[in-house]
Amino acid sequence: MKLSLTFLSICFFGLGVNAQKNMESNGIKISTKQINCHVPAEGYESDLIQLTIENLSNSEKTVSYRLELFYDGVCSTCDTDEYAYTQTLQAYEVLVGECLDHTHFGLTIFHHMPSHLSKSILTDFNIKNVVVK
């Protein structure tokens, strides 16, 4: 029997984008934190929000979710499914977003670059429509 739990959103109004946003349900834990990515060999420097998804159970789990991203106070992803992701985790597996990781999309969120490169900054984000099966 498939268990499916849907969460409309994880919202922590008033805490600001730098606050950690966490949820746990049906054997899956999702947590976030801000990280700095400085990779001189790639000519890359930016701050990201790192998602960590942990399977706390002894069975395979599939997690789907959509990221709602606000840059400079404007939602850039609210009317698109482009930022919808699905991750499959084996028993007790942990997925962690990394700098310049091109294999696990949806585990990092661009926050900002140094101000001389880009003025755009992430002002809020939500992890929406979370479904764990």
Backbone as a printed PyTorch tensor [residue, N CA C, xyz], in Angstrom:
tensor([[[  0.8360,  -1.1840,   0.0000],
         [  0.0000,   0.0000,   0.0000],
         [  0.8840,   1.2510,   0.0000]],

        [[  0.6020,   2.1350,  -0.8960],
         [  1.3590,   3.3820,  -0.9470],
         [  0.7740,   4.3710,   0.0440]],

        [[  1.6360,   4.9610,   0.8000],
         [  1.2190,   6.0440,   1.6840],
         [  1.5960,   7.3490,   1.0040]],

        [[  0.6860,   8.2190,   0.9450],
         [  0.9600,   9.4990,   0.3120],
         [  0.4770,  10.6130,   1.2200]],

        [[  1.3760,  11.4870,   1.5590],
         [  1.0270,  12.6500,   2.3680],
         [  1.3540,  13.8930,   1.5700]],

        [[  0.4420,  14.7820,   1.5170],
         [  0.6590,  16.0230,   0.7840],
         [  0.6480,  17.1860,   1.7570]],

        [[  1.6230,  18.0310,   1.6120],
         [  1.7090,  19.2330,   2.4280],
         [  1.5790,  20.4120,   1.4820]],

        [[  0.6620,  21.2900,   1.7760],
         [  0.4220,  22.4150,   0.8860],
         [  1.6250,  23.3320,   0.8070]],

        [[  2.3020,  23.5310,   1.9250],
         [  3.5240,  24.3260,   1.8630],
         [  4.2350,  24.2840,   3.1990]],

        [[  5.4680,  24.7100,   3.1390],
         [  6.2440,  24.9230,   4.3430],
         [  6.4970,  26.4260,   4.3670]],

        [[  5.7790,  27.1180,   5.2120],
         [  5.9040,  28.5730,   5.2420],
         [  6.2640,  29.0160,   6.6450]],

        [[  7.2060,  29.8920,   6.7500],
         [  7.6060,  30.4570,   8.0220],
         [  7.6530,  31.9700,   7.8490]],

        [[  6.4910,  32.5770,   7.7490],
         [  6.4000,  34.0050,   7.4930],
         [  7.0770,  34.7830,   8.6090]],

        [[  7.8040,  35.8110,   8.1990],
         [  8.4350,  36.6840,   9.1630],
         [  9.8020,  36.2230,   9.6230]],

        [[ 10.2520,  35.0410,   9.2240],
         [ 11.5550,  34.5600,   9.6610],
         [ 12.6680,  34.9670,   8.7090]],

        [[ 12.3320,  35.3670,   7.5020],
         [ 13.3390,  35.7660,   6.5310],
         [ 13.9450,  34.5740,   5.8170]],

        [[ 14.6110,  34.8530,   4.7060],
         [ 15.1180,  33.7830,   3.8550],
         [ 16.2740,  33.0360,   4.4940]],

        [[ 17.0150,  33.6550,   5.4120],
         [ 18.1610,  32.9950,   6.0100],
         [ 17.7660,  32.0170,   7.1110]],

        [[ 16.5100,  32.0180,   7.4950],
         [ 16.0530,  31.0630,   8.4990],
         [ 16.0120,  29.6710,   7.8840]],

        [[ 16.3440,  28.6830,   8.6920],
         [ 16.2420,  27.3170,   8.1990],
         [ 14.7800,  26.9380,   8.0970]],

        [[ 14.4460,  26.2340,   7.0350],
         [ 13.0890,  25.7440,   6.8390],
         [ 13.1720,  24.2320,   6.8470]],

        [[ 12.4490,  23.6150,   7.7470],
         [ 12.5410,  22.1790,   7.9370],
         [ 11.1550,  21.5540,   7.9740]],

        [[ 11.0780,  20.3010,   7.5330],
         [  9.8450,  19.5310,   7.6590],
         [ 10.2210,  18.0680,   7.7850]],

        [[  9.3390,  17.3200,   8.4070],
         [  9.5440,  15.8840,   8.5280],
         [  8.1940,  15.1950,   8.4880]],

        [[  8.0940,  14.1590,   7.6360],
         [  6.8600,  13.3960,   7.5490],
         [  7.0820,  12.0970,   6.7960]],

        [[  6.3610,  11.0970,   7.1940],
         [  6.3500,   9.8030,   6.5030],
         [  7.7580,   9.2650,   6.2490]],

        [[  8.6550,   9.4790,   7.2260],
         [  9.9980,   8.9420,   7.1110],
         [ 10.9700,   9.7810,   6.3230]],

        [[ 10.5790,  10.9840,   5.9200],
         [ 11.4490,  11.8820,   5.1640],
         [ 11.6230,  13.1840,   5.9330]],

        [[ 12.8650,  13.6470,   5.9810],
         [ 13.1650,  14.9360,   6.6100],
         [ 13.8240,  15.8240,   5.5570]],

        [[ 13.3220,  17.0570,   5.4310],
         [ 13.9080,  18.0470,   4.5300],
         [ 14.3530,  19.2210,   5.3820]],

        [[ 15.6100,  19.6190,   5.2220],
         [ 16.1310,  20.7780,   5.9370],
         [ 16.9050,  21.6570,   4.9620]],

        [[ 17.0850,  22.9140,   5.3350],
         [ 17.7710,  23.8710,   4.4690],
         [ 18.7770,  24.6740,   5.2760]],

        [[ 19.7930,  25.1560,   4.5820],
         [ 20.7200,  26.1220,   5.1820],
         [ 21.4170,  26.8710,   4.0650]],

        [[ 21.8890,  28.0670,   4.3700],
         [ 22.5960,  28.8740,   3.3860],
         [ 24.0700,  28.4750,   3.3830]],

        [[ 24.6500,  28.3390,   2.1810],
         [ 26.0680,  28.0050,   2.0390],
         [ 26.7170,  28.9700,   1.0540]],

        [[ 28.0320,  29.1430,   1.1840],
         [ 28.7990,  29.9590,   0.2540],
         [ 29.5730,  29.0410,  -0.6680]],

        [[ 29.4550,  29.2630,  -1.9530],
         [ 30.1660,  28.4670,  -2.9510],
         [ 31.2060,  29.3410,  -3.6290]],

        [[ 32.4440,  29.0360,  -3.3650],
         [ 33.5540,  29.7560,  -3.9830],
         [ 34.4310,  28.7080,  -4.6500]],

        [[ 34.3320,  28.6310,  -5.9750],
         [ 35.0600,  27.6310,  -6.7530],
         [ 35.9160,  28.3790,  -7.7800]],

        [[ 37.1120,  28.8280,  -7.3640],
         [ 37.9570,  29.6290,  -8.2650],
         [ 38.2880,  28.9320,  -9.5820]],

        [[ 38.4850,  27.6330,  -9.5510],
         [ 38.8290,  26.9050, -10.7860],
         [ 37.7300,  27.0140, -11.8370]],

        [[ 36.4940,  27.1820, -11.3940],
         [ 35.3580,  27.3320, -12.3090],
         [ 34.9690,  28.7950, -12.5080]],

        [[ 35.6450,  29.6930, -11.7950],
         [ 35.2850,  31.1060, -11.8650],
         [ 33.9050,  31.3710, -11.2850]],

        [[ 33.5660,  30.6410, -10.2330],
         [ 32.2100,  30.6850,  -9.6930],
         [ 32.2260,  31.1130,  -8.2310]],

        [[ 31.3540,  32.0640,  -7.9010],
         [ 31.1540,  32.4490,  -6.5100],
         [ 29.7170,  32.9050,  -6.3310]],

        [[ 29.0290,  32.2700,  -5.4160],
         [ 27.6660,  32.6720,  -5.0850],
         [ 27.2660,  32.0390,  -3.7710]],

        [[ 26.1890,  32.5390,  -3.2150],
         [ 25.5890,  31.9110,  -2.0450],
         [ 24.3830,  31.1120,  -2.5190]],

        [[ 24.1800,  29.9600,  -1.9290],
         [ 23.0760,  29.0770,  -2.2710],
         [ 22.3210,  28.6850,  -1.0140]],

        [[ 21.0950,  28.2540,  -1.2000],
         [ 20.3590,  27.5670,  -0.1500],
         [ 20.5100,  26.0860,  -0.4620]],

        [[ 21.0170,  25.3520,   0.4930],
         [ 21.2740,  23.9250,   0.3380],
         [ 20.1230,  23.1310,   0.9540]],

        [[ 19.5320,  22.2440,   0.1690],
         [ 18.5230,  21.3290,   0.6920],
         [ 19.1850,  20.0110,   1.0480]],

        [[ 18.7870,  19.4570,   2.1740],
         [ 19.1900,  18.1220,   2.5820],
         [ 17.9180,  17.3140,   2.7420]],

        [[ 17.8360,  16.1950,   2.0460],
         [ 16.6740,  15.3160,   2.1360],
         [ 17.1650,  13.9860,   2.6920]],

        [[ 16.5810,  13.5800,   3.8190],
         [ 16.9940,  12.3520,   4.4910],
         [ 15.8520,  11.3500,   4.5190]],

        [[ 16.1430,  10.1250,   4.1480],
         [ 15.1850,   9.0350,   4.2940],
         [ 15.4830,   8.3840,   5.6400]],

        [[ 14.5900,   8.5590,   6.5860],
         [ 14.7740,   8.0410,   7.9390],
         [ 14.2350,   6.6260,   8.1010]],

        [[ 13.7230,   6.0550,   7.0120],
         [ 13.0690,   4.7460,   7.0950],
         [ 13.9260,   3.6520,   6.4620]],

        [[ 13.4760,   2.4250,   6.6400],
         [ 14.1970,   1.2860,   6.0720],
         [ 13.6130,   0.8430,   4.7300]],

        [[ 12.8820,   1.7460,   4.0650],
         [ 12.3400,   1.4320,   2.7480],
         [ 12.5560,   2.6110,   1.8000]],

        [[ 12.5380,   2.3090,   0.4970],
         [ 12.7090,   3.3510,  -0.5150],
         [ 11.5630,   4.3460,  -0.4360]],

        [[ 11.8870,   5.6310,  -0.6170],
         [ 10.8860,   6.7000,  -0.6130],
         [ 11.0950,   7.5880,  -1.8380]],

        [[ 10.0070,   8.0940,  -2.3740],
         [ 10.0400,   9.0660,  -3.4510],
         [  9.4140,  10.3550,  -2.9350]],

        [[ 10.1320,  11.4490,  -3.1280],
         [  9.6780,  12.7550,  -2.6610],
         [  9.5500,  13.6680,  -3.8650]],

        [[  8.4110,  14.3020,  -4.0080],
         [  8.2600,  15.3220,  -5.0520],
         [  7.8900,  16.6410,  -4.3860]],

        [[  8.3300,  17.7380,  -5.0020],
         [  8.1010,  19.0660,  -4.4430],
         [  8.3190,  20.1090,  -5.5260]],

        [[  7.8780,  21.3100,  -5.2320],
         [  8.0620,  22.4450,  -6.1390],
         [  8.6350,  23.6000,  -5.3470]],

        [[  9.6010,  24.2960,  -5.9280],
         [ 10.2260,  25.4400,  -5.2690],
         [  9.5800,  26.7260,  -5.7480]],

        [[  9.1740,  27.5260,  -4.7980],
         [  8.6000,  28.8440,  -5.0600],
         [  9.6650,  29.8530,  -4.6240]],

        [[ 10.2490,  30.5720,  -5.5900],
         [ 11.3950,  31.4350,  -5.3310],
         [ 11.0510,  32.8960,  -5.5550]],

        [[ 11.3850,  33.7210,  -4.5820],
         [ 11.1300,  35.1540,  -4.6460],
         [ 12.4640,  35.8900,  -4.7240]],

        [[ 12.6810,  36.5830,  -5.8340],
         [ 13.8800,  37.3980,  -6.0000],
         [ 13.4830,  38.8620,  -5.9650]],

        [[ 14.1180,  39.6110,  -5.0830],
         [ 13.8250,  41.0350,  -4.9050],
         [ 12.3350,  41.2520,  -4.6440]],

        [[ 11.7220,  40.3250,  -3.8830],
         [ 10.3310,  40.4520,  -3.4850],
         [  9.3080,  39.9830,  -4.5050]],

        [[  9.7560,  39.5140,  -5.6640],
         [  8.8420,  39.0860,  -6.7260],
         [  8.9990,  37.5800,  -6.9360]],

        [[  7.8860,  36.8600,  -6.9750],
         [  7.9450,  35.4190,  -7.1980],
         [  8.3160,  35.1510,  -8.6520]],

        [[  9.4530,  34.5120,  -8.8370],
         [  9.9450,  34.2230, -10.1850],
         [  9.4970,  32.8730, -10.7050]],

        [[  8.9610,  32.0130,  -9.8180],
         [  8.6350,  30.6390, -10.2170],
         [  7.2100,  30.2330,  -9.8830]],

        [[  6.3680,  31.1730,  -9.5100],
         [  5.0130,  30.8290,  -9.0460],
         [  4.1070,  30.2990, -10.1540]],

        [[  4.2930,  30.7190, -11.3660],
         [  3.3870,  30.3170, -12.4450],
         [  4.0070,  29.3040, -13.3970]],

        [[  4.9510,  28.5070, -12.8970],
         [  5.6220,  27.5400, -13.7590],
         [  5.9040,  26.2480, -12.9950]],

        [[  5.9310,  25.1600, -13.7280],
         [  6.3010,  23.8760, -13.1370],
         [  7.7700,  23.5540, -13.3880]],

        [[  8.5140,  24.5250, -13.9030],
         [  9.9260,  24.3160, -14.2050],
         [ 10.7240,  23.9450, -12.9530]],

        [[ 10.2570,  24.3750, -11.7930],
         [ 10.9700,  24.1090, -10.5480],
         [ 10.2810,  23.0280,  -9.7240]],

        [[  9.7210,  22.0320, -10.4020],
         [  9.1440,  20.8530,  -9.7540],
         [ 10.1710,  19.7260,  -9.8590]],

        [[ 10.4000,  19.0460,  -8.7500],
         [ 11.4470,  18.0250,  -8.6950],
         [ 10.9300,  16.7560,  -8.0350]],

        [[ 11.5520,  15.6460,  -8.3760],
         [ 11.2860,  14.3610,  -7.7380],
         [ 12.6220,  13.7120,  -7.4100]],

        [[ 12.7550,  13.2810,  -6.1730],
         [ 13.9690,  12.5980,  -5.7180],
         [ 13.5650,  11.2310,  -5.1810]],

        [[ 14.3190,  10.1990,  -5.5210],
         [ 14.0990,   8.8610,  -4.9750],
         [ 15.2770,   8.5300,  -4.0710]],

        [[ 14.9560,   8.1430,  -2.8400],
         [ 15.9790,   7.8340,  -1.8570],
         [ 15.8380,   6.3910,  -1.3980]],

        [[ 16.9550,   5.6850,  -1.3560],
         [ 16.9760,   4.3330,  -0.8120],
         [ 16.8780,   4.4270,   0.7070]],

        [[ 16.6760,   3.3030,   1.3620],
         [ 16.5820,   3.2630,   2.8190],
         [ 17.7740,   3.9850,   3.4470]],

        [[ 17.4930,   4.9170,   4.3370],
         [ 18.4890,   5.6710,   5.1080],
         [ 19.4230,   6.5350,   4.2590]],

        [[ 19.1000,   6.7460,   3.0060],
         [ 19.9340,   7.5760,   2.1410],
         [ 19.7350,   9.0550,   2.4660]],

        [[ 20.7920,   9.8270,   2.2720],
         [ 20.7560,  11.2690,   2.4680],
         [ 21.2420,  11.9430,   1.1890]],

        [[ 20.4400,  12.8640,   0.6590],
         [ 20.8430,  13.6800,  -0.4940],
         [ 21.1280,  15.0860,   0.0070]],

        [[ 22.2630,  15.6420,  -0.4150],
         [ 22.6760,  16.9720,   0.0310],
         [ 23.0550,  17.7930,  -1.1900]],

        [[ 22.4880,  18.9810,  -1.3060],
         [ 22.8510,  19.8850,  -2.3930],
         [ 24.2870,  20.3330,  -2.2670]],

        [[ 24.9760,  20.4220,  -3.3870],
         [ 26.3900,  20.8070,  -3.4100],
         [ 26.6120,  21.9200,  -4.4210]],

        [[ 27.6760,  22.6430,  -4.2610],
         [ 28.0560,  23.6670,  -5.2370],
         [ 28.2840,  23.0160,  -6.5910]],

        [[ 27.7420,  23.6050,  -7.6310],
         [ 27.9410,  23.1630,  -9.0150],
         [ 27.6030,  21.6940,  -9.2370]],

        [[ 26.6350,  21.1650,  -8.5100],
         [ 26.2030,  19.7770,  -8.6820],
         [ 25.2020,  19.7260,  -9.8330]],

        [[ 25.5650,  19.0260, -10.9010],
         [ 24.6960,  18.9320, -12.0680],
         [ 24.0240,  17.5650, -12.1630]],

        [[ 24.0630,  16.7870, -11.0880],
         [ 23.4300,  15.4670, -11.1090],
         [ 22.1660,  15.3990, -10.2640]],

        [[ 22.0810,  16.2210,  -9.2470],
         [ 20.8890,  16.2280,  -8.3760],
         [ 20.2330,  17.6090,  -8.4300]],

        [[ 19.4800,  17.8420,  -9.4690],
         [ 18.7940,  19.1280,  -9.5990],
         [ 17.7240,  19.2520,  -8.5210]],

        [[ 17.5130,  20.4660,  -8.0560],
         [ 16.4830,  20.7070,  -7.0530],
         [ 16.9820,  20.6120,  -5.6310]],

        [[ 18.2910,  20.4810,  -5.4340],
         [ 18.8400,  20.4060,  -4.0810],
         [ 19.5830,  21.6820,  -3.6850]],

        [[ 19.6680,  22.6470,  -4.5940],
         [ 20.2110,  23.9550,  -4.2640],
         [ 19.3360,  25.0320,  -4.8870]],

        [[ 19.3220,  26.1740,  -4.2380],
         [ 18.5840,  27.3430,  -4.7020],
         [ 19.5700,  28.5050,  -4.7670]],

        [[ 19.6300,  29.1650,  -5.9030],
         [ 20.5120,  30.3270,  -6.0390],
         [ 20.0390,  31.4250,  -5.1010]],

        [[ 20.9390,  31.9320,  -4.2730],
         [ 20.6180,  33.0170,  -3.3510],
         [ 21.1030,  34.3510,  -3.9230]],

        [[ 22.4090,  34.4960,  -4.1080],
         [ 22.9490,  35.7040,  -4.7300],
         [ 24.4210,  35.5130,  -5.0750]],

        [[ 24.9020,  36.3910,  -5.9530],
         [ 26.3200,  36.4730,  -6.3100],
         [ 26.8770,  37.7230,  -5.6370]],

        [[ 28.1830,  37.8930,  -5.6790],
         [ 28.7270,  39.1610,  -5.1750],
         [ 28.0540,  40.3400,  -5.8650]],

        [[ 27.8510,  41.4160,  -5.1260],
         [ 27.0510,  42.5430,  -5.6270],
         [ 27.6080,  43.1770,  -6.8900]],

        [[ 28.9000,  43.0700,  -7.1390],
         [ 29.4490,  43.6550,  -8.3650],
         [ 29.1140,  42.8020,  -9.6030]],

        [[ 28.6440,  41.5660,  -9.3900],
         [ 28.2720,  40.6980, -10.5120],
         [ 26.7690,  40.6760, -10.7690]],

        [[ 25.9870,  40.7510,  -9.6920],
         [ 24.5320,  40.6990,  -9.8480],
         [ 23.8710,  41.3460,  -8.6430]],

        [[ 22.8790,  42.1470,  -8.9090],
         [ 22.1530,  42.8220,  -7.8310],
         [ 20.9710,  41.9900,  -7.3360]],

        [[ 20.5640,  40.9710,  -8.0880],
         [ 19.4100,  40.1540,  -7.7410],
         [ 19.7140,  39.2990,  -6.5100]],

        [[ 18.7350,  39.2280,  -5.5880],
         [ 18.9280,  38.4620,  -4.3630],
         [ 17.6350,  37.7210,  -3.9990]],

        [[ 17.7940,  36.5040,  -3.5190],
         [ 16.6620,  35.7160,  -3.0480],
         [ 16.1370,  36.3510,  -1.7670]],

        [[ 14.8680,  36.7290,  -1.7660],
         [ 14.2810,  37.3540,  -0.5780],
         [ 13.3820,  36.4130,   0.2000]],

        [[ 12.9370,  35.3240,  -0.4370],
         [ 12.1450,  34.3100,   0.2610],
         [ 12.0290,  33.0910,  -0.6430]],

        [[ 11.6960,  31.9680,  -0.0420],
         [ 11.4120,  30.7630,  -0.8070],
         [ 10.4940,  29.8690,   0.0030]],

        [[  9.7470,  29.0340,  -0.7120],
         [  8.8750,  28.0420,  -0.0950],
         [  9.0660,  26.7150,  -0.8090]],

        [[  8.9600,  25.6570,  -0.0510],
         [  8.9530,  24.3150,  -0.6040],
         [  7.4850,  23.8990,  -0.6010]],

        [[  6.9040,  23.7720,  -1.7880],
         [  5.4590,  23.5920,  -1.9210],
         [  5.1250,  22.1950,  -2.4650]],

        [[  3.8770,  21.8020,  -2.2390],
         [  3.3250,  20.5700,  -2.8170],
         [  4.2080,  19.3570,  -2.5540]],

        [[  4.6650,  19.2170,  -1.3310],
         [  5.5290,  18.0810,  -0.9640],
         [  4.6830,  16.8190,  -0.8690]],

        [[  5.0970,  15.7810,  -1.6140],
         [  4.4120,  14.4960,  -1.5850],
         [  5.4670,  13.4190,  -1.3230]],

        [[  5.2310,  12.5900,  -0.3170],
         [  6.1340,  11.4950,   0.0260],
         [  5.4050,  10.1880,  -0.2220]],

        [[  6.0060,   9.3140,  -1.0150],
         [  5.4180,   8.0070,  -1.2960],
         [  6.4100,   6.9260,  -0.9360]]])
